[in-house]
Amino acid sequence: MSKLLRGGRIPYIKEDVVKFASSIKNDQKLLKSVVAINQAHVIMLLEQKIIEHSVGVKLLQALNKLKPRLNVKASLEDIHVLLEEKVTELCGSEIGGNLHIAKSRNDQVATAIRMELREDLIGLIDNLVDFKEALLKFAGSHTKTLFPGYTHMQPAQPVTFAYYLLSYFDCLSRDLQRLESAFIRVNLCPMGACALAASSFPVNRERVAELLGFSEVLENSIDAVSSRDFILETIAALAILAVDISRLVEDLIVWGSLDFGLIELPDEFSSTSSIMPQKKNPDVLEVIRARMSHVLGNFVTSFTILKALPSGYNLDLQEITPRLWESFEIVKSSLIMLSKLVAKIKVNENALAKPHFNFLAATELANMLVRKYNVPFRSAHKIVGFLVRELISKGLTLNNLTSEMLNKTANSFGFPLNVKEEDILASTDIMKVVESHNAKGGPSPVEVERMLKLRKEQAILAKTKIKDKKLALKKASKKLHSTINSYIFHDEQNRKL
């Protein structure tokens, strides 16, 4: 237990008890933010004349001397008391004892988490945009590469590989929107809320928020110190992103197997068996798939911890933050790895040459009967379905379909037709089928090219937003440190006089 807290209400706590409840090992990540919070808070105390000028300057000087990393003491509760101890050692208890005026560890930790979370969100958004750009670049080379679309893991309709990649680009775009939206609510400042009821000192909460780069103050002080919905919102966005990543990875693993043979994974992201020399195992993708489960587990853990807490600050809250940081690290490292991996995937451009993929044209064959021969769609569906069953039973495909076979089957369903051979050939040509699906958002190469162009513009805009966020935080940091230097410089000038 910190000597700063001993001798009051609690005279002594056993060392093993302190170690058990301490968060100090996980708090190291917060150190930079905690220092900045204390600097901004001292400046505010000075400007509001809550502390004397000489006291404030000495506190700022002491805070400036702290190293980027402090030696962790397992006997201390958290990083906040460690920092206060260090400041007190540097400038004495009479000066250092004023550092904690009009603030609490409760508002301080909530603010520090938000500050670190802002940085992590910006970084992850950057990583996600990089991955999306990698998908776009990959898609640009495959706008006419035919590829099977699946439902129920069964070959369904033909698309292009670029179209498939765009489906994940759009999915990840919504993930990006969720992260950007979470940033808005993360970027609110709890400082000045103190333990739960704000302060009787005339604090200026807006000034502290400004110096720390927050968009505004989180007003209600009970809400400010006890709410962790901003963590839940962020970790929920990460969990949804993890699900999307896992689905993509699962596709790549399945399609890279010899049974499917649709793509070939790069050697440098694979391994071989210790006993079976022919094996090429998708180790990196499997690890990513597994680690996405950790993110989902952290999501469930965090929600479960919070679901029945009473209002106000409770130490249960400190158990959530490590789950947040772990989830960020998992998703970030996985996105970086995937960005490198997808760039080297080889697509089997002759994949649809396998005879059974010819059945991907079955829907278009039915559509042709509707368009050209006025057969109701449900009847056309049955006619083609019957033909497919017959062809499969004989080891044939739609390539073997003749007008005679089709007309005979249609007649048995009560539709005497005279379908032309050229109509059958046109509706079973896989590339023509894909080209004909040119409705907005469809897989035709023309429509895919349009979508690619638009999504490249979206990626550029996303990068601009990232730069703006980084610049805003950089400006706030510069303002904070210039204000600190101004106080210290004027003090040194006055002493020389």
N, C-alpha and C positions, 0 to 999 in steps of 0.2 A: 504494500500500500504506500502511495506517495507520502512523503513527509509533509507535503503541502496540505494533505487532508487529514493527517493524524492529529489526535489531541482534541478534536471537537466532539461531535455527536458519537463517532465511532473511534475509540482510543486505539484499537489494534485489530488487524485481520491477519489470520494465519497465511503464511506465504503460499502454501499449496492451494488455498482458497482463491487468492489473488490470481495465481497462475491459471486456475481453472476457468475463471470468469473473464480473464484479460483478453482484449482484442488487439494488443499492441503489435503482434506479428503481422496481422492483416492490415494494420493501420499504416505501415510504412509507405504504401502507395499514396496515402493522403498527405504526407508530410509537406510537400511543396504548397499544396492548397491551404493547409493549416497555417503555415507561415504567412502566406499572403492574406489570409483572413485576419490574423492578428495585426498585421501591418495596416490593413485598411481600417480595422477597428480602432487602433491607436490614433491614426490620423483623424478619424471622426471624433474621438474623445478630446483631442487637441482642439479641433475646430469648434467644438461645442463648449469648450472651456470646462469640461468635466474633470480634466486633470491639468496640472501645471505644465507649462511649456517645457521646462527642464526635465520633468519626469517623462513626458512623451518622447522627447528627443532621445533620452537614454534608452528607453524601451525600443525605439526604432533602430538605434545603433546595435543593441544586443541582438535583435531579430536579424539584422543584416549579417551578423557574424556566424549565424548558424549554418552548418554545412548541409549540403543537399541530402545527406544521410546521417542520422544520429544512431549512436550505439543503443540498441534495444536493451532495455532492462526488463527481464521477465517479472520482476517484482512490482512493476507499474501496471496500472489498469489500462492505459491507452496512450496514444501519441500526444494527446492534448496536455495531459499532466507532465509528460516527458518534456515537451517543449517549454511549458511554464517553468519547470525545474531548471532547465538550461538557461533560460532568460534570467531567472532569479540568481543563479550561480554567477552570471556575468555582471549583473548590476546591483546585486544585493536585494534582500527581502523588502526593504522599505520602498524601493523602486519597483522591483519585480512583482511585489504584492498587488500592484495596481493594474496589472495586465488583464485581470479577469473582471474588472469593473464592467457592469452592464452587459455581461454575456455569460453563457453557460456552455458546458460541453454539448448540451442538447441541440442548441441552434448552430453551434460550431460544426459538429459532426454532420448534421444534415446539409449544411452549406458546403463542406469539404467534399462530401459524396457527390453532390450536384456538380461541383466544379470539375472533379475528375471524370464524372460521367459525361459532361459536355465534351471534354477532350476525346474520350473513347468513342462517343457517338460520331463525332466528326471524322475520326480515323477510320471507323468501321464503314461509314457511308462512303468514304473515299475508296476503301477496299472493294466495296460492293459495286461501285461505279466502274472500277477497273475490271472487275470480273464480267460485268455486263458488256463492257467494251470488247473484251476478249471474245465473248459470245458473238457480238456483232461482226467482228473481223472474221471469225470462223464461218459465220453464216454467209458472208459476202462471197465466199468461194464456192458455195453450194446451193445457189438459187435454182439450179436446174438438175440437182442431184436427186433422183427419185428415191423415196424412202417409204417404208410401210408405216402407216398410222395404226395404232392398236386400240382396241377396247376389250376389256376382260382378258388382256394378254393374248388376244387372238388377232391376226391380221385383219384389218377392217377396211380402210380406204387408203389410196395412195396420196402422199404429200411429197414435199421435198425436205431434205435435211435442214435447209435454211429455215423453212417454216416451223419445223420442230424446235429449233434453237430459239426462234422468236417467241415461241410459246413460253419458254422459261425466262426470256428477257422481260416479257410483259408481267409475268408472275413476280419476278424479282423487283420490277418497278413498283409494285404495290408494297413490297417489303421496304423498299427505299422510302416510300411515302410515309409508312408507319414510323420509321426511325426519325424522319424529318419532323413529323408531327410530335413525337415524343420529346424531341429536343426543345420544342416550344415550352412544354410544361416542366421540363428539367431546368430550364434557364430562368428560374425564379429564386429569389434570395430570401432565406429564412433568418438571416442575421438580424439581431435586435429583438427576436422573440424570447431570448433567454431560455429559462427552464420550461415555461409554458405561458406566463402571464406578462410578457414583455418586461419593461423596466420603468422605475420611477425616475431614473435619470433622463434628462432631455436629449435622448439619442436621436440621430438622424439616420434612419434606416435606408433612405434613398441614396444617401452619400456612400454608404458602405456597398450597396448594390452596384452603384456606378463604378466605384473603384475596382470591383471584382468582375465587372463585365456582364452583370446580369441585366436582363431586359426590364425587370421590375421586381418589387418586393412581394413576397408571399405574405399576405397581410395578417390574417388571423394567427395569433401566436401559438395557440394549441395545435391548429392544423399544421403550422410551419414546422414544429418540432416532432410531431408524432406521425404525420402522414408519410407513407412510403409508397403511395400509389404510383409515383413517378418511376420507382424501381419496378413495380409490377408491370406497368405499361411497357417499359423498356424490355424487360425480360420476356414479356408476352410477345413482343415484336421479334425478339431474338428466337423464341421458340417456333414461331410461325416460319421465320426464315430458315431455321434448322430443318423443319419438315420439308420445305421446298428444296433445300440442298440435298437432303436425304433421298427424295424422290428422283432427282436428277442423277445422283450417284448410282442409285439402284438401276436406272435405265442403262447407264454406261457399263455397269458390271454385267448385266444380262446380255446386252447387245455385243459386248466384247468377247463373250464366250464363243467357242468354236461351233456350238450348236446353232447359234444365231448368225454369227459371222458378219454382222452388219457394220461393225467398226473394229479397228485394231488400236488397242491402248499402247501408249509409248513404253518402250522397254525400261526407260529410266525411272518410271513410276510403277514398275511391276517387280515381281520376284519369281523365283522358280521353286519347285519342290525339292526337299532334301533327298527324296527317294525316286520321284517320278520325273525323269529328265525332259519330258515333253511339255511340262506344265508352265504356264505363264499366269501367275496369280495377280489379281488386281489389289495388291496389299494396301496401297495408299487410299484408294476409294473405299475399301472395307473399313479402314481405320476412321475415315471421315464419317462414314455411315454410323459407326458405333458411337463416335464422339457426339454426334447430334443427339443421341439418347441422353447424354449427360446434360445437355442444355434443357431438354424436356424435363429431366429429373429436377434440375435447379428451379425450373418454372413451378413445378408442383410443390416443391419444398417451400419456396418463398410464399406462395399463396396460402399454404397450409399454416405457416408460422403466423401470418397476419390475420387469418380469418376470425380469430376469437380474442384478439387483444383489446383491452380497454383503452379509452382515450388517454392522451398524454404519452410521454416517453416511457418505454419499457426496454430493458436490456435485451429482450428477445430480438429487437431490431438489428442488433449488431451481427446476428447470425445470418442475416439475409445478404449483406453486402459482399462477403466472399463468393457467394453463389453468382452474384451479378458479374464480378470481375472474371471468374472462371468461364462463365458463358461467353463473355466478350472475347477472351483469349482463344477459346475453342473455335468460335465462328470466324474470327479474324484470320487465324492461321489456316483454317480450312479454305477460306476464300482465296487467300494468297496462293495456296497449293493448287487449287482448281484453276486459277487463272493461268498458271504455268502449264498445267496438264492438258487443258482443252486445246491449247495452241498446237499440240503435237499429236492429236488424235488423227488417225487415218480413217476415212470413210470408204467403205466398199461401194464404189459407184456402180457396180454391176449386181448389187444385192438382189434387185427385183428380177434378175434373170432366172431365179429359181422358179420352176413351173407353178408351184402352188400360189405364188404371189399374183398370178394372173387373175385369181378370183377377187382381188381388190377392186376390179372393175365391175363387180356384180351390181352394185347400186346404180352405176351409170347406165348399165344395160337396161335396168328396170325403168330408169328415167327416160331412156330413149323410147321405150314402148309407150310411155305416157305422152311424151311430146309429139312423136311422129305418127302414132297409131291409135291415139285416143283411148288407151287402156287405162282404167282407174288404177291409181298407184297400188292400192292394196292387192288388186288382182295381178298386176305386173310383178309385185313382190313375190307372190306365190308361184307364178310361172317361172321366174328366174330361180327362186329357191329350189323348186322341184328339179330344174335343169342342173343346178349345181350338185344336188344329191346324186343324180343319175351319172353325171360326168365323173364325180369322185369314185363312185362304185365301180366304174370301168377304168379307173386310173388315168382319166383324161382331165383337161382343164378347159377354160373358156377359149383357149387358142384352137381347140378342136371343135368348137361349136359351129354348126352350119345352119343356114336359114331353114333347111328342111327340118332339122331337129327342133328348132325354136317354134316354127309354125305348127308342127305336129303337137307339141306340148301346149301351145296356146289354144289350139282347137279343142284339146281335151278339157280345158278349163272354160270352154264356151266362148272362145274368142277366135273366130276364123280369120287368120292374118296371112299376109303375104310380105313378110319382112325381107328386106333386101340384104344381100351379103355385105354391101359397103356400109350399111348402117350398123351391122354387127361389128365389123372391123373398126369403125370409127369409135364406137362406144366401148370397145375393149382395148383400145390403144392407151396404155397407162399414161404416157406423157400428154396425150390429148385430153384425157380425163382430168388431169391436174390443171392443165391450161384452161379448161372450161369452167373450173371453180374459181371464178374471178369476182365474186361478190366481195364487198368490203370485208377485209380481214381473212379472205380465203387464201388457199395455198398456191394460186397461179403465180408463176414467176414475175409477171408484171405487177401484181399486187404485193408480192413479197419485196420487190425492189422499192416500191413506194413506202412500205412500212420500214424498210431498212433506213431509207433516207430520213424519215421522220424520227426514228429512234436514235439515229446518230446526233440529230439536233437536240434531242432530249438529254443525251449523255453530256453534250457540251454545256447545256444549261445547268445540269446537276453539278458539274465541275465548278462552274461559276458560283453557285450557291455555297459550295464547300469553301471556296476562296474567301467569300464574303464573311462566313462564320469565323474562319481562322483570323481574318483581318480584324474583325470586331474584338475578339479576345486579345489579340496582340496589342491593339490600341489601348484597351483597358489596362493591360499589364504595364505598358509603357507609361501610362498616366499615373498608375500607382507608384511606380519606382521613381518617376521624376518628382512626384510630390514628396516621397521619402527623402530623396537626395536634396531637395530644396530645404527641408527642415534641418537636415544634418549639416548642409553647407552653411546655412545662415548661423547655426549654432557655433560652428568652427570659426566663422568670421568674427562673431561677437566676442569670442574668447580671445582672439588675437588682439582685438581692440582693448 
